[in-house]
Amino acid sequence: MKFIKLNIGKEERMINLTHVQEILPENKPEGVKARVVYTSGEILPVEDSFSHIHYLLHLNHLITK
């Protein structure tokens, strides 16, 4: 299983990438910079930037090869 750690509100949370359908950029004033959409349809607002998440996914891919 692949996991990345993201900032959700005031806490860090491990996200299991096997259940993620897509990650979308967001630009909202309340600090939400991206949305993680699960295969179940749940949407998780994330405070990490989309580019930072993309970087984490790239590192995760390199490490798990």
C-alpha positions, -999 to 999 in steps of 0.1 A, spaced: 0 0 0 11 35 -7 6 64 18 13 101 19 9 124 48 -12 155 42 -24 184 63 -61 183 70 -73 212 90 -50 214 121 -38 178 119 -17 156 97 -33 125 82 -20 95 64 -38 91 30 -40 56 15 -35 62 -22 -51 29 -32 -85 44 -23 -79 78 -40 -97 84 -73 -82 118 -81 -65 149 -65 -77 182 -77 -63 217 -73 -84 242 -53 -81 279 -45 -103 289 -16 -96 316 10 -101 294 40 -68 276 34 -80 247 12 -55 243 -17 -65 208 -30 -92 182 -28 -86 145 -25 -115 125 -40 -119 89 -28 -133 61 -48 -162 60 -23 -171 96 -34 -159 112 -1 -141 145 -7 -113 156 16 -102 193 17 -64 195 20 -43 225 31 -12 213 12 -6 228 -22 -14 208 -53 22 211 -64 34 198 -30 11 168 -32 23 161 -68 59 162 -55 50 137 -26 34 114 -52 65 116 -74 87 107 -44 64 79 -33 65 64 -68 103 66 -69 106 50 -34 82 21 -41 97 11 -74 
